[in-house]
Amino acid sequence: IFLSAGYFRSWNCRRELYAALASKRPFIVVHEADTAKGGASIQALRDECLESCVEVAPPAYPSYSGPDEVLACVFDEADPIVWVRVNAFQLETIKEIALRMLRQVPYYAL
């Protein structure tokens, strides 16, 4: 999931998120922090989530229990990876994404 300002306000993004939660599969959260590129602070995104993720039993996830569940899964299970728009840091970010993906594959899990 790529978090940017307005992510939680978008119905289509919330549908994607609810489907990911319902699948019980791990997902990786990447956070755009640069406000000039559409990013937002983690606190602003948490507040946006609390305001927007209020559906009752969305079709993609009928057992949804509310925004606290989203906050726990998106922000608390693993720290979001910050997307930095400097070439060397982008490469490190991609490596971190790949590492988290590999950790979810049983053969490579530590």
C-alpha positions in Angstrom: 0.0 0.0 0.0 1.4 3.4 -1.0 0.2 6.0 1.6 -0.1 9.6 0.4 -2.3 12.5 1.4 -5.9 11.5 0.6 -5.3 7.8 0.5 -7.9 7.0 3.2 -10.4 9.5 1.8 -10.5 7.6 -1.6 -13.2 5.0 -1.7 -11.3 2.9 -4.2 -8.2 3.0 -2.0 -10.2 1.9 1.0 -11.8 -0.9 -1.1 -8.2 -2.0 -1.9 -7.3 -1.8 1.7 -10.3 -3.7 3.0 -9.7 -6.5 0.4 -6.1 -6.7 1.6 -7.2 -7.0 5.2 -9.9 -9.6 4.4 -7.3 -11.7 2.6 -5.3 -12.0 5.8 -2.1 -11.8 3.6 0.7 -9.6 4.7 1.2 -6.3 2.9 3.9 -3.7 2.8 3.2 -0.1 3.6 5.2 2.6 1.8 4.8 6.2 3.0 5.2 9.3 0.8 6.6 11.9 3.3 7.3 14.7 0.8 4.4 17.1 1.0 5.5 18.7 -2.3 4.9 15.3 -4.0 1.5 14.5 -2.4 2.8 13.1 0.9 1.7 13.7 4.5 2.9 13.1 8.0 2.2 9.8 9.7 0.0 11.6 12.2 -2.0 13.3 9.4 -2.5 9.9 7.8 -3.6 8.4 11.1 -6.2 11.2 11.5 -7.4 10.8 7.9 -7.9 7.1 8.6 -9.9 7.7 11.7 -12.1 10.1 9.8 -12.6 8.1 6.7 -12.4 4.4 7.5 -15.8 4.3 9.1 -17.8 1.9 6.8 -19.9 -0.7 8.4 -19.3 -4.2 6.8 -17.8 -3.0 3.5 -18.5 -5.6 0.7 -14.8 -6.5 0.4 -14.5 -7.1 4.2 -17.8 -7.9 5.9 -16.2 -8.6 9.3 -14.4 -5.2 9.4 -14.3 -3.8 12.9 -13.5 -0.2 12.3 -10.7 2.3 11.9 -8.8 0.9 14.9 -8.2 -2.3 13.0 -6.8 -0.4 10.0 -4.6 1.7 12.3 -3.2 -1.5 13.9 -2.6 -3.3 10.6 -1.2 -0.3 8.6 0.8 1.6 11.2 1.5 -0.7 14.1 2.4 -4.2 12.8 5.5 -2.8 11.0 6.8 0.7 10.5 5.8 2.1 7.1 8.8 2.4 4.8 9.4 6.0 3.9 9.8 6.7 0.2 12.6 9.2 -0.3 13.0 10.8 -3.7 16.8 10.8 -3.8 18.3 8.1 -6.1 20.6 6.4 -3.5 17.8 6.3 -0.9 15.3 5.0 -3.5 17.5 2.1 -4.0 17.7 1.4 -0.3 13.9 1.7 -0.1 13.4 -0.8 -2.9 15.8 -3.2 -1.1 13.8 -2.8 2.1 10.6 -3.6 0.2 12.2 -6.7 -1.3 13.5 -7.8 2.1 10.1 -7.5 3.7 8.6 -9.5 0.8 11.2 -12.2 1.2 10.5 -12.4 4.9 6.9 -13.3 4.1 7.9 -16.2 1.9 8.2 -19.3 4.1 11.4 -20.6 2.6 13.2 -17.3 3.3 11.6 -16.3 6.6 14.1 -15.8 9.4 
